[in-house]
Amino acid sequence: MLPNVNPDAISYDQAHAGVTVHIPGSPQMRCDDVIVFYWGLHKSVSSLYQDATENSVVRVLCITYHFLPHAQYGLVDLHYQVQRCGIVIGTSPVLRVMVNYAPPTTPKQRQRKRSVNRRLKES
């Protein structure tokens, strides 16, 4: 579901640059089925435009925290539902990912941290 990303350690930079999500197909998926994907509190809805086959990818999403109304850090649950005519016909297992909140530091911030640490050691 998450190619090229370690679900146990999604970095701040990755979350803001964009995490690619692949939703696998199934022979039970039909044209006009609706896929509802959940990334924590965020929900994305899309329709299938053709029947799915086994070993296919029916949706590729790029989730970037720059555009999410609810940027969540720490443990975040991901899953999706497949709906047909408003009825849920399938749900994926929940994948729990760890999104780390550690924004990159500037050289000035690193220098300030060093000087504070030195003062604390001298005390």
C-alpha positions in Angstrom: 0.0 0.0 0.0 2.9 2.4 0.7 5.7 1.8 -1.8 9.1 3.3 -1.1 8.2 4.4 2.5 8.8 2.7 5.8 5.4 2.8 7.5 7.2 2.7 10.9 9.1 5.9 10.3 7.6 8.4 7.9 9.7 11.6 8.3 8.4 15.1 8.5 10.0 15.8 5.1 8.3 12.8 3.5 4.9 13.7 4.9 5.2 17.3 3.5 6.8 16.3 0.2 4.1 13.6 -0.4 3.6 10.0 0.4 2.5 7.7 -2.5 -0.4 5.3 -1.6 -1.3 2.4 -3.9 -4.8 0.9 -3.6 -4.7 -2.7 -4.9 -7.4 -4.0 -7.2 -9.6 -7.1 -6.7 -11.7 -9.0 -9.2 -14.7 -8.1 -7.1 -14.3 -4.4 -7.8 -16.5 -3.0 -10.6 -16.7 0.1 -12.7 -18.5 2.9 -10.7 -17.6 1.4 -7.3 -16.4 4.1 -4.9 -13.2 3.9 -3.0 -13.1 5.9 0.3 -9.5 6.2 1.5 -8.8 7.3 5.1 -5.5 8.8 6.3 -6.3 9.4 9.9 -9.0 12.1 9.9 -8.5 12.9 6.2 -10.9 11.2 3.7 -10.5 11.0 0.0 -13.3 9.7 -2.3 -12.9 8.5 -5.9 -14.8 6.2 -8.3 -13.5 3.4 -10.4 -13.7 3.9 -14.2 -13.3 0.3 -15.2 -13.5 -3.2 -13.6 -10.4 -4.1 -11.6 -8.3 -7.2 -12.0 -6.2 -9.2 -9.5 -2.7 -7.9 -9.0 -3.6 -4.4 -10.3 -3.5 -1.0 -8.7 -6.8 0.8 -9.0 -5.8 4.1 -7.4 -2.5 5.9 -6.8 -2.8 8.8 -4.3 -0.2 11.3 -3.2 -0.9 12.4 0.3 1.0 15.6 1.2 0.6 17.4 4.5 0.7 20.7 2.7 -2.8 20.1 1.5 -4.4 18.2 4.4 -6.8 20.0 6.7 -5.8 17.7 9.5 -2.1 17.0 9.6 -1.6 14.3 12.1 1.7 13.1 13.7 2.5 10.0 15.7 0.5 6.9 15.0 -2.0 7.4 12.1 -4.4 4.7 10.9 -4.8 4.2 7.1 -7.4 2.1 5.4 -9.9 2.2 2.6 -13.5 1.0 1.9 -15.1 -0.1 -1.3 -18.7 1.0 -1.7 -21.2 -0.1 -4.3 -24.5 1.8 -4.5 -23.8 3.4 -1.1 -23.2 0.0 0.6 -19.8 -0.9 1.9 -18.8 -4.2 0.1 -15.2 -4.3 1.4 -12.8 -2.8 3.9 -9.0 -3.1 3.9 -7.1 -4.0 7.1 -5.9 -1.0 9.0 -2.3 0.0 8.4 -0.9 2.0 11.3 2.0 4.3 10.3 4.2 6.5 12.4 4.5 10.0 11.1 7.4 11.8 12.8 7.1 15.4 13.8 10.7 16.7 13.6 10.8 19.7 11.2 14.2 20.3 9.7 16.4 22.7 11.6 18.3 25.6 10.1 22.1 26.1 10.8 21.1 29.1 13.1 18.7 26.9 15.1 21.4 24.2 15.5 23.9 26.8 16.7 21.4 28.2 19.2 20.8 24.7 20.5 24.6 24.1 20.9 25.1 27.3 22.9 22.1 26.5 25.2 23.5 23.0 25.8 26.9 24.4 26.7 25.4 26.9 29.2 23.4 24.1 30.8 26.6 22.0 31.2 28.5 24.9 32.8 25.8 25.4 35.4 
